Amino acid sequence: MPLQRVHFVEGVPEVFRASLQDIRREQEVPAEFPPEVTAAAVEAVRNARLPELDRTDIEFVTIDPPDSMDLDQALHIERSGDGFTVHYAIADVAAFVRAGDPIDAEARRRGETLYAPDKRTPLHPPELSEAAASLLPDQVRPALLWTITVDATGEGTGVTCERALVKSRAKLNYAGVQKDLDAGTASESLQLLREVGKLREQRELARGGVNLPIPDQEIVTSNHGWGLEFRAPLPVEGWNAQISLLTGMAAASLMTEGRIGILRTLPESHDDLRRKLGSTAKALGIDWPAETSYAAFIHGLDPSVPAHAAMLAACTVLFRGAGYVAFDGSVPEQPQHAAMKAAYAHVTAPLRRLVDRWAGEICVALSAGAEVPAWVRESMDEIPKIMDDADRRAHAYERSIVSMVEAGLVADQVGSEFDGVITDVDEKEQSRGIVVLTKYAIEGRVTGPALPLGQQVRVRLVEADIAKRTVAFELVG
């Protein structure tokens, strides 16, 4: 079942070490940066192009997982009449990286940062991504400063994007911010993050949008072995995500009005997806009335409930088919991201995602009424394919890791029987399909005569191979 991330909380269990190395070798995951790229990064730090505008007066903070060092975003929110002003500083990678230089060439080869439970494979050299370009606390940094006005209902009403020097006051983490908000000791800006975040969530639901609060899965080791546990996201993670979504929608507005940009798009899902997800909900014992929409159903799930967490992970299938479209001169016929029910662009993670550098440059130019840089125009048509390929590689990498963990979870139970629900049947060979186990909320291949789609079944585990990353069942009876 698709998951967002798997974490090893107390080190890598020995049973997975060799398989993780095999996955990286098979997926051709890059290792260290070539010497010329590292040397170029060191030189880029010495010759950074710094903006004249100084906005170090804004009391920005970053909110990330505790161990993160590649800090893309810093936030400050203040009241403005009946509404709000959101200041969102985004790391300015283009202040260091020039089109065609070794760092740029390597970033185009990688496309995006890759994540595994035991290591991170970054898009940019750590001299930039974890140091000079990262919005670390008490450091003056070049940034793309987004200033977005928001009315009392949570609707964005105006946007500017400009280069500026900024300085984060603190490196905060989600658990600490949530604790301060719950205790009433958080700063005014963070209290407004909660207020604006909730307003944006309400607007999202009203327009039928979906933003999945997908829980992480943590592998917890103990004297008795290891187990898999869900970690539900905290409310503040959702509110913080809403600011990123707000910025992405503002960027899309700039692009469509300026008739140049790179949008993140997604076609409308079809009835077959609803049928498959309905079967998964049934397997997990979750009621999904026929009259309830995707958005209403997903907004009603509680990621702290294991079955709901598994359902949210399964719902990532709704985002399959997402892609990028570059345009110059006319807006695409289908500019929307169906899950968000809005036009949207990726602009808030340039340290970890290649396309954001191009999209950010476009927005800075459009906001100033200036020409989009020639290097952006000349290369922007290449970016959708680079990103689509990178997304496929990232999905295959994370899917392999999840499959490895799922196999490990039941590896010692080959021959045992389980309850589950058939969630998919091969149209050409109806003796083959997919079953989701009720107990573990994992899926595997299943074989048997006339597999009953959507029905509760009893299956026997016939294979669980960590090295091959396979789990297979046969129908009982």
N, C-alpha and C positions, 0 to 999 in steps of 0.2 A: 504494500500500500504506500503511495507516495507520502513522503515526510519532508518537512522543511529542513531539519538538521538532526543529526545524531551526535551526542556529546559523550565522551568517556570522562566521567566525573573523577574517578580515582586512578587514572592511568589506563593504558591499553591492556585488556585481557590478553594473555599470551596466545589464546586460541585464534585471535584475529590478526596478529602481527604480520605473518607471512601473506595472508590474503590481502591486506591493505597494500603491501608492496606490489603484489601481483596486479591489483587493480590499477595502481599508478602506472605500472609498466604497460599494461594492456591499453589503457586510455591515453598513453603518451603524455602524461601530465608533466609539464616543464619542471625541471629541478632548479638549480641555482641560475641566476642571471649571468649571461655571458660577460666576460671582463670588460668588453668595450661598452656595454650598457651601464654597468656599475660606474665605470670611469666617467661616462657622459652624465650620470646622475650627480656625481660629486661636482663636476664642472658646472652643471645647471644650478646647483645650490649657490655657487659663487656668483653666478651671473643672472640671478632671477630678475624678471621684469616687474618691478613694483609699481603699483598705481599711485597717483598723487593724492586721491581722496583718502582722508584719514577718518575712519569711524571707530577708532578704538575707544571712543566714549561710550559706545553701546555695551551694556553689561551682558555679553553673550555667555552662555554655558553650553557644554555638549552633554548629551545623554546617550550612553552606549553600554554594552556589556562591559563588566569590570576589566577584562583583559584586552579590550580593543585599543589599538594604537593608531589605526588608520581612520582618523576622525574627519569625516566628510562634512558634517553639518553642525552648526552652532545656532542657538535659538535665543530670541528675546521677544517678548510680547508685552504691549502696553495698551491701556485703554485710550480710545480716541472718540470723545463724545459718547454716543450710544453704542459705538462699535469698538473695533480693535485695530491696532497696527501690528502686523507680524513682521519682524526682522529675521531673515533666515540667511545665514552666511554659509556659502558652499565653497569648499576648497578649490582654489584656482590652479588647476594642474597646468593650464596653458601658460602660466607665469614661469614655469620651469621647462616645459616640453615644447619643442618646436617641430613643426611638420617636417617629416623626413629624417629627423635625427635618430640615433640608435635607440633611444627610449621609446620614441613614437613607433618605430618599426617593430620593436619587441612587443609593445602594447597591442598593436594591430594583430600580431601573431597570437597573442594570448586571449584578447577580447574581454575577459573579465576575471576577477579573482575566483579561485576555486577553493571550496571548503571540504575538509574531511575531519573526522573526530580527533585525529592526532596531529594535524598540521593544516596550515593555510598556505595556498600558493598564490601570491599576490600578482596583481596586474602590473604594478610599477615597483621599481626597486625600493627596498625599505628606507634608503637614504631620503627618498621623497615621501612614500606613502605612510611611513611611520615616524617621520621626522620633519623635514623642512616644509612639506606641503600640508601636513596634518595639522588640524586646528587644536593643537595641544594647549593646555592652560598656561596663562601668563606669557605667551609668546605672540609677538606681532606677526600676522600672517596675511598674505594676499588672498582675497576671496572674491567671489561673485556675490554681491549683497542684494538679496531680494527683499523688497519692501512691498508688502501686500496689505491693502486695506480691506477689512472685513466688517460687514454690517452686523446689526444686533441679532440677525437670524443665522449668522455663520456663512453668509454668501460673500465671496470675494467680489470687491467692487473696483479695484484698481491695482496696478502692479508696475513696478520699475525694477530693472536689473542692471547693476553697475559694478564696476570694479572698485574695490576699496580695501584699505588695510583694516583689519579687525584684530581683537584680542579677546580670547575666551578667558573668563574669570575662574572657571572650575570645570573639571572633568567629573561629571556625575554619572551614576549608574541607575538603572531602572528601579532596582529594589530600594535604593536609598531615597530616590525621589518619591516613590510611592509611599514609603514610610513617612516622609516629611509631609506629604499631602494629607495622608490619613490623620496625622497628629496635629495638623493645622499650623505647622512651623515652616512650610515652604515659602519661598520668596513670592512676591506678587506676580512676577512673570510666570512662574511655574503654576500658580493658582489659575492664571489666565490660560495657560496651556490646557488645563483640565476643562475650563469653561468653553474655550473655543473648540477643543477636541470633541466634546460632547455635542456641541451645536453642529459640527461637521458630520458626526456620526448620524445625527437625526436627518440631516439633509441627504446623506447617502442612502439611508433607508427610504426616504420619501421619493427619491428618483429611481429606486429599484437597483441601486448599486450594491456591489459585493466586495468586501475587503476581508479576506480570510484571516482570523486570529489563530494561525496554525501553531499548535504547541510544538516545542522542541521535544525530542526524545532523548533521555539520558540513560546511559549504561552505568549502572551503579554496581560496584564490586564490593564484596564482603567476604567474611570467612566461609560463607556457605556457597560462594561462587559469584555469579553476576545475574542481574535482572534488568529489565527494560521498564522505565517509568516515564510518564508524560510530565512535562513541566509547562503548565498553562501560562500563557503570557499575562503580564500584569496590565491593569487598565491603562496605566500611563504609556505602555508600549503602543496601544491602540491610538491614544491621543497624539502621541508623537508621530505615528505613521500618518495621521490625518493632516498634519502640517506638511509632510512630504508630498502627499497626494494633492493638497491645495496648491502647492508650488508647481507640481507637474501639470495641473490643469491650467494654472495661470500661464505657464510656458506655452502650452498648446494654444491658448487664446492669442498670445503674441504671434505665434507662428502662423496660425490660420489667417489672422488679420493681415500679417505681412506677406502671406503667400510664399513662405519659404520655411523649411524646417524638417525635422525628423520626428514623426509621431510613433508612439507605441499603440498598436491597434489590435483588436480582437473581434472576430466575427461573432454573431449571435450563435449560441449553442442550440443544438437540435434536440428533438424529442427523445432520441436514443440515449443521450446522456442522462436525461431525467429518469429514464427507465433504469439504467444501470445504477445510478446513485440511489434510486428508490429501493433497489434490491440490497444495496449496501446498508442503507438505513434499516431495512428490515432485519438484516443479519445482526446488526448491532442493537436491535430492540428499540429503535427510535421511531416514533410516530411522525409520518409526513403526510398530512391530509392532501388529497388531490388538488384542493382549491388553494393551497398555500404555495406561494411563489418561491423560487430559489432564494431571493433576497430575504424574504420574511423567515424562511426556514433556517437559513444560515445565521441570521441575526439572533435567532432564538436559541442557538446552541451555546452551551457553556463549556469552554475549553478546559475547565478544571475537572469536568466529569470525563473519565477515561473513554467511555463509548462515544461521547460527543467529540472528544479530541480526535479519536480515530476517524469519525465522520468528517471533520474539518480537513483532515489530511487527505481523505478520499476526494473531497470536493475540489482539490487542486486540479482535477481533470477539467474543470470548467475553464481553466486558463490555457489549456492546450490549443494550439492554433494561433497564439499571440505572436506578433511579429513587429517589424519596424517598416515604415514607409517614408522614404525621402521625397520631397517635392520642392519645386522651384518654379514659380510662376502661376500655378493653379493648385487649388486644394484637392486632395484625393477625394474620390467619390464616396468612400467609406472611411471617414477620419476617426471614428469613435472606437473606444475600448468598451466592448459590450459589457464586461463585468462591472465597469464603473459608470456606465451610462453617460459617458462624457468623453470629449477629446482629451488626450493625456500625452505627456512626453516625459522621458527620463532625463532629469537634470540634477538630481540631488546626491549622486554617488560617483563623482568622477574619479575618485581614487580607486574604485573597485569595478567600474563599468566604463568601457571605452566610449560608447555613444554619448555619454553625458558631457564630454569635452566639446564635441561638435555642437550639441544642442545648446550648451551654455554660451558658446561664442555667438551663435545665431541670436539668442535672446538678448545678449548685451548690445549687439548691433541694432536690433529692432527697437529696443527700448530707447536708444539714443537717437534713433532716426538716421543711423549711419549705414554704410555699405557693409554687408556681411564679408568677412575676410576672404580673399581669393582662394587661400588654401582650403577653407571650409567648403566653398562652392565646388571647387575642382574635385574634391574627394568624397563629398557627402553621399553620392550614389553608391559608393562601395560599402558604406557602414552597415546598412541593413543586412547584407549577406554575411559580413564579418560577425555581426552580433547574433544572427540566426545560427550560424555555425558554432559560435561560442556557447550559446544557450543550449544547443543540442549536446555539446560535449559536457557542459556542467550538469545537465539533467542525467546523462548516461553515467557520469562519475558518481553523483549522489545516489542514483538508483542502484548502482552496483553495491555501494556501501550499505544501503538499506537492505538489499537482498541478502548480503552477507550476514547482517545482524539477524534478520528474520530466520535464516537457516540455522544460525547459532542458537536461537531461542528454543527451537524444537529438535535440535540435532540428536539429543539423547532419547527421543520419543518415537523413533521410527517403529512402525507397527501398531502404534496407539491409534485409537479412534477419537474423532472430534465432531462436534456439531458445527454446522456452517450453513451458508446460503450460497447458491450458485448465482453469481453476479454477471456472468457473461458466458455465452455459448458460441463456438465457432460456427458461422453460417454455413460453411462448406462441409464441415465434419462435426456433426452435432454430438459426437461422443467426447469432444474435447472442449474444455472451458476453464473458467476461473471460479474458485471458491474462496469466500472470506470466512475465516474461523470466528466463531462467536466469542470464544474464550480469550484469544490473543489479539484479535483485530488485525491479523495479518492475512495475506492472500497467497495463493499458490495455484499451480496448474492442477487440474483434476480431469480424470478420464472415467468414463462409464457410459452405459447405454442410455440413450434418450435423457440427457441431463435436463432436469426440470428448472428452467430459468426462473429466478426469483423465489425458489422454494427452499424451505429448510431441509437439510439433508444430513446424513451421517457419512463421514469420510474417514478413510484410513491413510495415515502418513506412510508413504512408500519411499520417500527420498528427502533428505535434508543435509545438503552438502555445503559446508562453509567455503571450501576451496572453489567449488563450481558456482556457488551462490545460487543454488536451486532448491526449491521446495515443491514437492509434488504429492498429490493425493489420488486415491481411487475411491469411487463411490461404493458404499457398503450396501448390500441388499439390492 
